[in-house]
């Protein structure tokens, strides 16, 4: 049988199967005799894959692929190509095999037809590569085209789950929530797997249906078996979703059990010295602090500090985060001298890791200023807060009485939300200075800073709306800032009749 006739017959068969609503599978075809050498190479590749030795699995899968192609065993050759792509995906090295995957998809389309499960799987990896290259439009074209074929597959439920997850998440990334929800509703016959669950969770999250989201996740994530490191990706996503739900509602006591469960799984799969575990320790410490349990919070933050410094070195941003957590605990128990010490440590690290004009560095300086204010040292607090404002505005103005010209600042460069907080803090500090000194100049600075803080907050609101952002955390933080400023406006009547 010549190649043209063979290809034509396979293509006709694929179209016939599409019309009947079934897929082209190995069981439905007359298979050529399998070469023993190809089988041996493929089995070796599969064995290496099971051991997570992805590089060796790729080498042997490619050997099998060549043998199968020499014997015109097109389906087995395509299956070997799928194994190469899957190993590259698991090794997080998909881009290096971009050309191979593109030609493999063309190969499978030519010899097996575009409705074959193996062709569609190779197309899946091609779509992933397009997304990595930020070619979202082309990726969606592939997804729309392949969706009709995937829906008719009957022999690969796992792949159907993965494909639908990719389709849904791509639409969600493009903020096309309505289409994503329709696709999910139309795929309700698919067995629910890890990735489909996450897609549904994302839909509920973006549409703010928190009750449905909470009910959905609780029925799923604790009943799973977590055996592989790859399972942590799922759990990390669930952890983030729970954080979004509960932080919006202020329900730390409901979020803490999720964190503790996440910590136990991390220890089980990563051991007790992994830096990602120490990040979770910081989150647990914060939760205990918010629940009014400073001793337990301090234990977790100190464990995070020691572990992170040992694993990643002392000059690492995660070390600074632990220092900030400890500083907040000492502020909570009103040991402001200790809080200043740890905030200063955090600022020192952030300056090295993030840069002298970074928002994180400026925020640490603001924390130092607030602790000085709580220590009844407003003069020192004024120096720190002005330093933070200079960092945020990237200027060197030393005069603590001078406020920035916010109209001259670029919203794309300056974090106006943090600047609003800094100006609000400055207003509180100079109000305290006024109460001590009676200086009209201090009163004027307090009032002017409060007005600028409100203006900054309005800029944040305007640009958030224009960008179509959906960050409820940002909105909550802004509302809290404006609420604090409202009190300052009321106090402003002590300084001037009209603000």
N, C-alpha and C positions, 0 to 999 in steps of 0.2 A: 504494500500500500504506500503510495507516495505521500510526501509530507502535506501537499496541498489538500488532497482528498481526506487525509486523516484530520487535518485541522477543520475543514469544512464540516465533516461529520460531527466532530466534537462541538462545534459552534451551534449547529442545528439542534443537537441533543440538549445543549444548555438552554437554548431558547424554548424548546419544547417543555423542558422541566420548569422553566419560569412560568410558562402559560398554565401548567398544571398545578403550580404552587408548591413544587418540591425542589430539592437541590440536587446538584450533581455530586454524588459521593462515590468513594472508591468501591463500595459494595454493588453499585448499580452498573459498573462497567466491566468489560473484559480486560483483566489486568495482564500485562506481559509478564513473563517469568522474571522473577526478581533476581538480580545478580547477587550471589552470596557476599561478595566483597562490599557492595553498597550497603547491604543489610548490616554487616559487621561494623562499617564506619558509622552508620547512623546510630546503632546501639551504643557504640562507644561515646558518641556525641551526647546521647541522651543520659548516659551514666555520668558524664562530666557535668551536665546541666543539673542533675539531681544533687551533685556535690557543690553546686554554685561555683564551679570552675568554668566561668563563662568563656574565657579566651580559648581554652582547650576544646570546649564544646563547639565553638565556631569553626575551629580548624578541622575537626572531624566531620562536622556537618557539611562543610564545603567539599571535603573528600568524597563523602557519600553522594552529594549533589552531582559531581562530575561523573562518577561511575553510572549513576542512574540516567544521566543525559546521554551518555555513550550508548546505553541500551534502550533508548527511547522510552524509558519509564518516566513519562512526564509528570504524573501525579506524585510519585515518590521524590522526584527532583524538586518539584514545587514545595513539597512538605519539608525537605531539607533546607530550602531557602527560607521558609517560614521559621524554622528553628534557628537559623543564623540571625534573622531579624529579631526574634524574641530574646536571644542571648545578648545581642547588642543593646536592646531596650533595657534588660535587667541590669546590664553592666553600666547603664547610663552613658552609652557610647553610640547612640543611634546616629548622630550626625556624621560620624566617620564612615558609616555604611550607607550614606544617603544615595550615592550612585548605584550601589549594589541593589538596594531595595527598589529603586525606580526601575531598573532593568528586570528585576525579578517579577515585579508586578506586570510588566509588559510580556515577559515570558509566560507567566501563568495565564494571562488573558489570551495569548496566542494559542496555547496548547490545551487549555482547560475551559476557556470561556469566561466572561466577566461575571457569571452568576455562581461560579464554583466557590465553595467555602475557602479554599486556599488562596484563590485570587483576591477575595474580599479581605482576608487576613493581611495579605501583603499590602493591599490598599490602605488598610488601617494604619500600618507603620508609615506609609507614604504620607498620610494625613498628619500624623504626629510630627513628621519632619517639616511639613509645610507650616504647621503652627509654630514650631521652633524657629523657623525662618521669618516669622511674623507675616506670612502670606495667608492671612485669615480668609480672605475672599475665595482663594483657590481651594482652601481646605473645606469651606462650606459647600462649594460646588461639588467636590468629591463626596462629601457627606450626604448631600441631597440626592446625588445620583445613586450612591450605593445603598441608601436607606431602603429603597423598594426591594432590592435583592436580599438584603439582610433579613428583612421581615419575613421573607419566604423560606429562610433556612429552617431545616428541621433536624439537623444532625450536629449542631454545635451551640448549645445553649450558653456556654461560658463566653464564647466569642460574641454572641449576640448581646450579652450583658455589657461586655467591654465596649463594643461599638456604640451602643445606645448611650453609655456613659459619656463617651467622647463627643457624640453628637449633642447631647444635652448640655454638657459643660461648655462646649464651644459657643452655643447659643446664649448661655448664661453670661459668659465672658463678654459677649456682644450686647448684653443687657436686653436680649430678645426673650423676655421671660414668658410672654404669652405663647410663642411658638414652642419654647422648651416645655411648657406645661402640657401643651397639646400632644407633643411627641411622647411625653411620659405617659399620658392617659391612654394613648394608642398602643403603647407597648406593655399594657398590663397583663398580657398573657406570658410575658417573659418571666422566667424564674428570678426572684429578687436575689441579687448578689451584692457584694460589698460596694461596687462602684455605682450601681443603679441607686442604692440607698443614699449614697452621698449626693447624687444628682437631685433626688427628691428633697433631701435635706436642704440643699442649696436653693431650690425653688421656694420652699417654705421660708427660708431665711430671708431671701430677697423680697418676698412678698409680705414679710413680717407676720406670718401666721405662726407665732411662737408656740401657741398651745399645741397645734398639730405637730410642729417640729419636735417639741419636747416629748410628746407621747410616742412619736415615731421612733426616735433615737433610743429612748429607754427600753423599747421592746426589742432592740437589736444589739446594742453594743456590748452589754454585759453577758449576753448569752453566747457570744462567740468564743472560739478557741484561738488563743494567740500563741502561735508556735514559731513563726518566722519573723525575722527583722522587718520584712516588707509589711507585716501586719501593723507595724507602728505608724506607717503613713496614714492608714485608715483611722487609727486611734487618735493620731495627732489632729487630723481634720475634725473629728468628733469633739475633741477637747476644745478646739478653736470655736466650733459652733456653739457648744455649751457656754463658753466664756462670753460670746456675743449675746446669747439669750440672757444669761444671768447678770451680766454687767449692766445691760440696759435696764433690768428690773431691780438692780441692787440686791440680788439674792445670793450673797456670797456663801451662806450656809448650805445652799443647794448645790453650789458649784464645787465646794470643797471635796465631797465624796468622789466626784469625777476626777479631780486632780490626784487624790490618793490612790484611786484605782489605776490611773495612768502611770503613776510612780511605781506601783508594784509590777506592772507589766514591763516597764522599762528596766527595772532591776532584773527581772526574769530573763529578758532577751539581750540586754546590753551589759549586765553586770552592774556593780555599785560604784564604778569609777568613771562612767562615761559623762562627758560634758553636757550632753542633752538632758541627762538626769538632773544635773545641777541647775539647769534652767527651770525644770519643773520644781525643784526645791525652792527656788526664789518665788515662784508663783504660789506655792503652798504657804511660804512664809508671809506673803502679802495677804493671803486669805485669812490666816490666823490673826494677823494684826488687825484686819478690818472686823474680825469677830471678837476683838477685845481679849485676845490670849497672847500677850507679848512674849511670855517665856517660850512658848512653843514656836512662835514666829521667829524669835531670835535663834533658836536651835537650828531651824531649817536654813535661815539666811547665812548663819555662820558655817554650816555644812557646805552650802553652795560656794561661799567665799573660799574656804580651804580647798575644796575639791577642784574648783575651776582654776585657782592659782597653781595648784599642783599639776593639773593636766595641760593647761594652756598658757601658763605664765602669768605674772602679776599685771603686766600691761595688756590687758584684754578687756574689751567692753563688757563682757559678762561679769568680770570681777567688779567693775564699776557699778553694775546693776545691783549686785549683792551688797555693796557698800551703801548704796542709796536705800536699800531695804532696811539695813541695820540702822542707818541714820533716822529713818522714819519711825522705827520702833522706839529709839531713844527719845525722839521728840514726843511720841505718844506717852511715854512714862515721865516726861518733863525733865529729862536729863539733857539739856540743850548743849552743854559743853561737849558731851560725847557725840551728839548728833552733828555738831559742826565739824568735829574731827572726821567722821565717816563721810559726810558730804564733801569735805575738802579732798579726801582720798578719791572719791568718785570723780570729782572735777579734774583732779590731776591725771587720772587715767583717761578720761574722755578727751582731755586736751591732746594727749599723745595719740590716741587711736582715731578720734573723729576730726580733730583739727581745732585751731584756736577760735574759729568763727562758726563752729558747729552749734546747732540748737541744743544738743545734749549737754555740751559743756556749759552753755549759758544757763540751762535749766538747773544744773547742779549749783551754779553760783547763786541763782535765785533761792534755792533751798538753804544755802548758807545764810543769805540775807534774812530769810524768814525766821531761822533759828536765832539769829542775833536780835531780831525784833522781839521774839518771845523771851529772850534773855534780858529784856529791857535795855538793850544797847542799840537804840535807833540810829545813832550817828554812824556806827560801824555797818549797820544794815543798809544805810543809804549808800555807802561806798560800794557795797557788794551788788546791790540792785542796779546801780548805775553802770557798773562793770558789765552786768548781764545785758542791759539794754544796748550798750555800745557793741557788744559781741553780736547781738541779734541784728543790729543795724549796720554792722561792719564799719564803724567809724571810731575815731579816737578822742571824742569829746570828753574832757575830764570833768567839767563843771557839773556837779550833781544837781544843780538847779535847772539846767537846760534840758528840755525835752526834745525828742526827735521830730523832724518834719515828716510826718507819716505820708503826706501826699507825694513826697519825693522818693518813696520807697517802692520797690518792685514786688508785687504780690507773688510773682513766680520765684522770687529769691528769698524773701523775708517770710518767716513763719509768723503771720499776724496774730494767730491764736495765742502763741506763747508770748508774743510781744504785748498783747492785751493783758495777759496775766502779770507780766513784769511791771507794766504801768499801773495796774491796779494795786500791786504790792507796794510800789513806790508811793502811791497815794496814801496807803495805810501808814507807811513809815513816816512820811512827812506830816501826816495828821498827828502822829505821836510826837514828833519833834515840835509841832506847833503847841500841843498841850503842855509841853515841858518849857519851851522858850517864850511862847506868846508872840513869836515873830510872824508878822503879816506875810513875809516872803515865803515862809514855810507853808502857810495856809494857801497861798496862791499856787504854789507848786503842787500841793495835794489836790487842789481842785482841777488844775490844768491836766494833771496826770490821769485823774479819773475820767475827764472828758475825752482825752486821747484814747484811753482804754476802751471806752464805748465805741468810739469811731473805728478802732481796729477791729472790734467785734463785728461791727456792721460790714466792714470790708470782707471779713471771713464769710459772713452770711451771704453776701452778694456773689463772691467767687465760687462758693460751694454750690449755690443755685445754678450759676451759669455753666458750671462743669457737669451738672447733672449728677453730682456725687450723692451717694446713699449712705454716708457714714453716720449712723446714729450715735456712735461714740463721740464724734466730733461735735454733733449737735448738742449732746448732753453736756459736754465740757464747756461749750460756748454759753449754754443756758446758765450753767453754774457760775461762770465768770460774770455774766450780765446780772445775775441775781445778787452777787456780792457788790457789784458796782451800783446797783439800785440803792443799797444802803449808803454808799458814799455820796450819792446825789442828795439823799435826805440830809446827811451831815453837812453837805456843802452850804446849806443855809446859814450855818454858823459863821461862814467866811464871807459870803456875799448874799445879797438878797436874791439875785437871779443868776443861775449858773451859766 
